[in-house]
Amino acid sequence: MSATLDEVYVPSESEPFMNERQRGYFRDKLLKWKQDILRESKETLLALQDDTANHPDIADRASSETDRAIELRARDRQRKLISKIDAALRRIEDGSYGYCEETGEPISLKRLDARPIATLSIEAQERHERRERVYRDE
């Protein structure tokens, strides 16, 4: 398939679920997302290395350290996201991608397009969040 076809292609409910074209679409989407995260991480590391300025003003130093801590936390979240992307890519390879881990039912294409690392259908995710809230409130 040419790149122009892949850019135009959008998975549809009218075709067989998780056919080869859909798997390719989601694989490409996940790989692009991972590449973007890795590129941003490299840019952040370069920026942090360049920002070794010694701020004479304590408020400037505190502000700089706070910014650095926020950036590092964001990068840590993205590191965890990369492992979820890798897990989704493995599921594409083993044929389990797109199916709810809890019910085995297909996850909607709209949900997968919005959240390609999703492992639960909307209904299962809502049940999971309700249980989480109940246990958190106890």
MOKA-V360511 format. One record per residue. PSI is psi in whole degrees, 0 to 359 (none if undefined). NEAR is the number of other C-alpha atoms within 10 Angstrom. Layout:
# MOKA-V360511
PSI_NEAR, PSI_NEAR
This chain:
# MOKA-V360511
142_6, 160_6, 327_8, 323_8, 318_9, 325_13, 328_9, 330_8, 133_12, 126_14, 144_20, 147_11, 343_10, 352_6, 163_10, 136_11, 133_18, 43_20, 176_11, 321_10, 318_17, 316_20, 318_19, 319_14, 311_18, 325_24, 312_21, 319_14, 315_15, 317_21, 320_15, 317_12, 315_16, 316_20, 319_13, 316_12, 315_17, 320_16, 315_11, 323_14, 317_19, 318_12, 319_12, 314_16, 318_14, 316_11, 319_12, 323_14, 323_10, 332_9, 55_11, 20_9, 139_9, 106_10, 119_12, 330_8, 129_9, 325_10, 319_10, 319_12, 315_14, 318_12, 317_13, 318_17, 324_12, 314_12, 317_13, 317_16, 319_12, 316_12, 319_16, 323_16, 319_12, 318_12, 324_18, 319_13, 321_11, 328_17, 317_16, 325_11, 322_16, 321_20, 327_13, 323_18, 315_21, 320_16, 320_15, 321_22, 322_21, 321_14, 325_17, 316_19, 323_12, 0_9, 4_12, 356_16, 139_25, 357_28, 138_21, 129_20, 334_16, 316_12, 341_12, 356_13, 155_13, 140_17, 140_22, 146_16, 325_19, 317_12, 315_15, 325_19, 321_15, 325_9, 79_11, 349_21, 5_23, 138_21, 353_24, 147_24, 167_22, 313_14, 315_12, 323_17, 318_15, 317_12, 316_13, 315_13, 323_12, 315_12, 318_12, 316_11, 319_11, 312_9, 327_9, 324_8, 346_7, none_5
